[in-house]
Amino acid sequence: MLVDGKWTAEWHPVQATDAKGGFVRQVSGFRHWVTPDGSAGPTGDAGFKAEKDRYHLYVAHICPWASRTLIGRKLKKLEDVISVSVVEPKLSDEGWRFGTWPGADTDTLNGATYMHQIYTMADPHYTGRATVPVLWDKQTKTIVNNESADILKMLNSGFGALADDTIDLYPADIAAEIDTLAEAFYPKLNNGVYRAGFATTQGAYEEAFADVFSMLDTLEARLADGRNFLFGDRVTAADVRLFVTLIRFDAAYHGIFKCNLRRIADYPSLQAYTLRVLALPGVRETVDIDHIKQGYYSIKALNPNGIVPVGPFIPGVTN
């Protein structure tokens, strides 16, 4: 991580642990908002007005949080408004790296080699981990926000007329329900797979494991009534936030994170739902299974020999 703007040690997946040896995730450090008129958002400072070609996303295809923002950008048809750079899938000793891996980019915008250099451009004394996604302001040369849930909301409503209004990921009549559901499956599933994979004690692992599969069972039951998406026929931010975990589950979390009780392929309703989300316009373009497998299986603490499994078959994604 960075300490006072200096890289301090080789990258390690476990950020912090609780008293039980459980994985604790870092809180995002930049929380400004893009708004149609540049006024302040729910947090942070004003001055980030929605403008074409002013903002840039730094992402990793391996990362579910970053993929939320890529999907939001696609669904809201903001590809010509917000540019993107993709880091390499394998974690280096200095964290996320730009480069020439197929499907990755060099940083032609700021000339960085590592993602942590983007953080120190924004704050020369930054202390913390250099995570993705990052929404960057080309005009003021700073990080607007590095919290994926915030960025997804910004993509939905912060860009005003620049975005497509035919899809509303946060319809006002169910916005509170969307957040309630997403906040229910985040600790048990989105972050639960990480809690299982990065647990440092047997007890912490088993607790996270139980949470993951109890939530998958709950979601399977919710979708078993034939609805297309979590809230009926409307695609919402909750679907985006769930899909990014489901599409990675069989390829990575089932194996490298030891979440091996069942696969998503073993849940009929969840499997069909995953394929429906995958079929939405532009979503398939945000999924790179090779990056996902190469990235997770490059984590030395979990896979010291770096061997990447050939399988599994992922319907709609792999041949």
C-alpha positions as CSV (number, residue, x, y, z in Angstrom):
1,M,0.0,0.0,0.0
2,L,0.9,3.7,-0.1
3,V,2.1,5.4,3.1
4,D,2.4,9.2,2.8
5,G,2.7,8.8,-1.0
6,K,5.4,6.1,-0.9
7,W,4.9,2.4,-2.0
8,T,5.9,0.4,1.1
9,A,5.9,-3.4,0.3
10,E,5.0,-6.1,-2.1
11,W,1.2,-6.3,-2.8
12,H,-0.7,-8.5,-0.5
13,P,-4.5,-9.3,-0.8
14,V,-5.3,-9.1,2.9
15,Q,-5.8,-5.5,3.8
16,A,-6.6,-5.9,7.5
17,T,-8.2,-8.6,9.7
18,D,-10.7,-8.5,12.5
19,A,-10.4,-10.3,15.9
20,K,-11.5,-13.6,14.3
21,G,-9.0,-13.4,11.5
22,G,-11.6,-12.3,9.0
23,F,-10.8,-10.1,6.0
24,V,-11.6,-6.4,6.4
25,R,-11.9,-4.2,3.3
26,Q,-10.5,-0.7,3.0
27,V,-12.9,2.3,2.9
28,S,-12.7,4.3,-0.3
29,G,-10.8,7.6,0.1
30,F,-12.2,9.8,-2.7
31,R,-15.9,10.6,-2.6
32,H,-16.6,13.5,-4.8
33,W,-19.5,13.4,-7.4
34,V,-20.1,14.4,-11.0
35,T,-23.4,16.2,-11.3
36,P,-25.1,17.8,-14.3
37,D,-24.5,21.4,-13.1
38,G,-21.3,20.8,-11.1
39,S,-22.9,21.3,-7.7
40,A,-21.8,19.1,-4.8
41,G,-23.2,15.6,-4.6
42,P,-24.0,13.6,-1.4
43,T,-20.4,13.8,-0.3
44,G,-17.3,15.7,-1.3
45,D,-16.8,19.0,-3.0
46,A,-18.5,20.8,-5.9
47,G,-16.9,21.6,-9.2
48,F,-17.2,18.3,-11.1
49,K,-19.7,19.2,-13.9
50,A,-20.8,16.6,-16.4
51,E,-19.0,17.2,-19.6
52,K,-18.1,15.0,-22.6
53,D,-14.5,13.7,-22.6
54,R,-13.7,15.3,-19.3
55,Y,-13.7,12.1,-17.2
56,H,-11.8,8.8,-17.5
57,L,-12.3,5.4,-15.8
58,Y,-9.4,3.3,-14.7
59,V,-10.6,-0.3,-14.3
60,A,-9.5,-4.0,-14.1
61,H,-11.5,-6.7,-15.9
62,I,-10.7,-9.0,-13.0
63,C,-12.3,-6.7,-10.5
64,P,-16.1,-7.0,-9.9
65,W,-16.3,-3.5,-8.4
66,A,-14.6,-2.0,-11.5
67,S,-16.9,-4.1,-13.7
68,R,-19.9,-2.5,-12.1
69,T,-18.8,0.8,-13.6
70,L,-18.1,-0.6,-17.0
71,I,-21.6,-2.1,-17.1
72,G,-23.1,1.2,-16.0
73,R,-21.2,3.0,-18.7
74,K,-22.5,0.6,-21.3
75,L,-26.1,0.6,-20.2
76,K,-26.2,4.4,-20.0
77,K,-24.5,4.6,-23.4
78,L,-21.7,6.8,-22.1
79,E,-18.9,5.2,-24.1
80,D,-18.3,8.4,-26.1
81,V,-18.5,10.5,-23.0
82,I,-16.2,8.7,-20.6
83,S,-12.9,7.1,-21.8
84,V,-11.4,4.0,-20.2
85,S,-8.1,2.4,-19.4
86,V,-7.8,-1.3,-18.4
87,V,-4.9,-2.5,-16.2
88,E,-3.2,-5.9,-16.7
89,P,-5.0,-8.8,-15.0
90,K,-2.0,-10.2,-13.0
91,L,-1.2,-8.4,-9.8
92,S,2.4,-7.2,-9.7
93,D,4.5,-6.6,-6.6
94,E,3.3,-2.9,-6.9
95,G,-0.3,-3.8,-7.4
96,W,-2.3,-3.0,-10.5
97,R,0.0,-2.4,-13.6
98,F,-0.6,-0.9,-17.0
99,G,0.9,-2.7,-19.9
100,T,0.5,-4.7,-23.1
101,W,-1.3,-7.8,-21.9
102,P,-4.0,-8.7,-24.4
103,G,-7.1,-6.6,-23.5
104,A,-5.1,-4.3,-21.2
105,D,-3.9,-0.7,-21.9
106,T,-0.8,1.4,-21.3
107,D,-1.7,4.7,-19.6
108,T,-1.6,7.1,-22.4
109,L,-3.5,9.7,-20.4
110,N,-1.1,10.2,-17.5
111,G,1.9,8.1,-18.3
112,A,1.7,5.9,-15.2
113,T,3.1,2.4,-15.0
114,Y,1.2,1.5,-11.8
115,M,-2.2,2.4,-10.5
116,H,-0.7,3.7,-7.3
117,Q,1.0,6.5,-9.3
118,I,-2.5,7.7,-10.3
119,Y,-3.3,8.0,-6.6
120,T,-0.2,10.1,-5.8
121,M,-0.9,12.3,-8.8
122,A,-4.2,13.2,-7.0
123,D,-2.6,13.3,-3.5
124,P,1.2,13.2,-3.2
125,H,0.7,12.2,0.5
126,Y,-2.0,9.6,0.0
127,T,-2.0,6.7,2.5
128,G,-4.0,3.6,1.5
129,R,-4.4,1.0,-1.1
130,A,-4.5,1.9,-4.8
131,T,-7.8,0.2,-5.9
132,V,-9.9,0.3,-8.9
133,P,-12.3,1.6,-10.2
134,V,-11.1,5.2,-10.3
135,L,-13.1,8.0,-11.9
136,W,-10.5,10.6,-13.0
137,D,-11.0,14.2,-13.9
138,K,-8.8,15.2,-16.9
139,Q,-9.5,18.9,-16.3
140,T,-8.4,19.2,-12.7
141,K,-6.1,16.1,-12.8
142,T,-7.5,14.5,-9.7
143,I,-9.5,11.5,-8.6
144,V,-13.2,12.3,-8.4
145,N,-14.2,9.0,-6.7
146,N,-12.9,5.5,-6.1
147,E,-16.1,3.9,-4.6
148,S,-17.8,1.8,-7.2
149,A,-21.3,2.1,-5.7
150,D,-21.0,5.9,-5.9
151,I,-19.7,5.8,-9.5
152,L,-22.5,3.5,-10.6
153,K,-25.1,6.1,-9.2
154,M,-23.2,8.9,-11.0
155,L,-23.3,7.1,-14.3
156,N,-27.0,6.7,-13.9
157,S,-28.0,10.2,-13.1
158,G,-24.9,12.5,-12.8
159,F,-24.3,12.9,-16.5
160,G,-27.8,14.3,-17.2
161,A,-28.6,14.6,-20.9
162,L,-25.3,13.1,-21.9
163,A,-26.6,9.7,-20.8
164,D,-29.3,7.5,-22.2
165,D,-32.5,7.9,-20.2
166,T,-34.2,4.8,-21.4
167,I,-32.7,2.7,-18.6
168,D,-32.9,4.0,-15.1
169,L,-30.8,1.9,-12.7
170,Y,-32.3,3.7,-9.7
171,P,-36.0,4.3,-10.3
172,A,-37.3,6.6,-7.6
173,D,-40.2,4.4,-6.6
174,I,-37.9,1.5,-5.7
175,A,-34.6,3.3,-5.0
176,A,-34.7,2.5,-1.3
177,E,-35.5,-1.1,-1.9
178,I,-32.6,-1.4,-4.4
179,D,-30.2,-0.1,-1.8
180,T,-31.7,-2.3,0.9
181,L,-31.3,-5.5,-1.2
182,A,-27.8,-4.6,-2.5
183,E,-26.7,-3.8,1.1
184,A,-28.1,-7.2,2.2
185,F,-26.1,-9.3,-0.3
186,Y,-23.0,-7.2,-0.3
187,P,-21.5,-8.4,3.0
188,K,-22.6,-12.0,2.6
189,L,-22.0,-12.5,-1.1
190,N,-20.1,-9.7,-3.0
191,N,-17.6,-9.3,-0.2
192,G,-18.4,-12.7,1.3
193,V,-16.4,-14.6,-1.3
194,Y,-13.4,-12.4,-0.4
195,R,-14.0,-13.0,3.3
196,A,-13.8,-16.7,2.5
197,G,-10.9,-16.5,0.2
198,F,-8.8,-14.2,2.3
199,A,-9.7,-15.6,5.8
200,T,-6.7,-16.2,8.0
201,T,-8.5,-18.6,10.4
202,Q,-10.7,-21.7,9.8
203,G,-13.5,-20.1,11.8
204,A,-13.5,-16.9,9.8
205,Y,-13.5,-18.9,6.6
206,E,-16.4,-21.2,7.6
207,E,-18.5,-18.2,8.7
208,A,-17.9,-16.5,5.4
209,F,-18.6,-19.7,3.5
210,A,-21.9,-20.1,5.3
211,D,-22.9,-16.5,4.4
212,V,-22.1,-17.0,0.7
213,F,-24.3,-20.0,0.3
214,S,-27.1,-18.9,2.5
215,M,-27.3,-15.7,0.3
216,L,-27.1,-17.7,-2.9
217,D,-30.0,-19.9,-1.6
218,T,-32.0,-16.7,-0.8
219,L,-31.5,-15.2,-4.2
220,E,-32.2,-18.5,-6.0
221,A,-35.6,-18.5,-4.1
222,R,-36.3,-14.9,-5.1
223,L,-35.7,-15.6,-8.8
224,A,-37.6,-18.9,-8.8
225,D,-40.9,-17.1,-9.4
226,G,-40.0,-16.5,-13.0
227,R,-39.1,-12.8,-12.8
228,N,-36.5,-11.6,-15.2
229,F,-34.5,-9.5,-12.8
230,L,-34.3,-8.8,-9.1
231,F,-37.2,-6.3,-9.3
232,G,-39.3,-7.9,-12.0
233,D,-38.8,-6.7,-15.6
234,R,-36.7,-3.6,-14.7
235,V,-32.9,-3.8,-14.8
236,T,-31.6,-1.9,-11.8
237,A,-28.3,-1.2,-10.0
238,A,-29.0,-4.2,-7.8
239,D,-28.7,-6.5,-10.8
240,V,-25.4,-4.9,-11.8
241,R,-24.0,-5.4,-8.4
242,L,-25.1,-9.0,-8.2
243,F,-24.2,-10.0,-11.7
244,V,-20.5,-9.1,-11.4
245,T,-20.1,-11.7,-8.6
246,L,-22.2,-14.4,-10.2
247,I,-20.2,-14.2,-13.5
248,R,-16.9,-14.7,-11.6
249,F,-18.1,-17.4,-9.3
250,D,-17.6,-20.6,-11.2
251,A,-14.4,-19.4,-12.9
252,A,-12.7,-18.1,-9.8
253,Y,-14.5,-18.0,-6.4
254,H,-15.5,-21.7,-6.5
255,G,-11.8,-22.7,-6.8
256,I,-9.3,-20.1,-5.6
257,F,-11.6,-18.8,-2.8
258,K,-12.7,-22.2,-1.7
259,C,-16.4,-21.4,-2.1
260,N,-16.9,-24.9,-3.4
261,L,-20.3,-26.2,-2.0
262,R,-22.1,-25.5,-5.3
263,R,-21.5,-23.6,-8.5
264,I,-23.8,-21.0,-10.0
265,A,-24.4,-23.7,-12.7
266,D,-26.1,-25.7,-10.0
267,Y,-28.7,-23.0,-9.3
268,P,-31.2,-23.1,-12.1
269,S,-32.7,-19.7,-11.5
270,L,-29.5,-17.9,-10.8
271,Q,-27.9,-19.5,-13.8
272,A,-30.7,-18.4,-16.1
273,Y,-30.7,-14.9,-14.5
274,T,-26.9,-14.5,-15.1
275,L,-27.4,-15.3,-18.8
276,R,-30.2,-12.8,-19.0
277,V,-28.0,-10.0,-17.6
278,L,-25.1,-11.1,-19.8
279,A,-27.4,-10.7,-22.8
280,L,-28.2,-7.1,-22.1
281,P,-26.7,-4.7,-24.7
282,G,-23.0,-4.2,-24.1
283,V,-22.7,-6.3,-20.9
284,R,-20.9,-9.2,-22.6
285,E,-18.2,-6.7,-23.7
286,T,-17.4,-6.0,-20.1
287,V,-16.6,-9.6,-19.2
288,D,-13.2,-11.0,-19.9
289,I,-12.9,-14.5,-18.4
290,D,-9.2,-14.8,-19.3
291,H,-8.5,-11.6,-17.3
292,I,-10.6,-12.9,-14.4
293,K,-8.8,-16.3,-14.2
294,Q,-5.3,-14.9,-14.8
295,G,-5.9,-12.2,-12.2
296,Y,-7.3,-14.3,-9.3
297,Y,-4.9,-17.2,-9.9
298,S,-1.9,-14.8,-9.9
299,I,-2.5,-14.0,-6.2
300,K,0.7,-15.5,-4.7
301,A,-0.7,-15.9,-1.2
302,L,-3.4,-18.2,-2.5
303,N,-1.7,-19.8,-5.5
304,P,2.1,-19.7,-5.2
305,N,2.9,-21.7,-8.4
306,G,0.6,-19.5,-10.5
307,I,-1.1,-22.3,-12.3
308,V,-4.3,-21.2,-14.0
309,P,-7.1,-23.8,-14.5
310,V,-8.1,-24.5,-18.1
311,G,-11.8,-24.7,-17.2
312,P,-14.6,-24.3,-16.4
313,F,-17.1,-23.8,-19.3
314,I,-19.0,-20.6,-18.6
315,P,-22.2,-20.5,-20.7
316,G,-22.4,-17.5,-23.0
317,V,-18.8,-16.6,-22.3
318,T,-16.4,-19.5,-23.1
319,N,-16.5,-22.0,-25.9
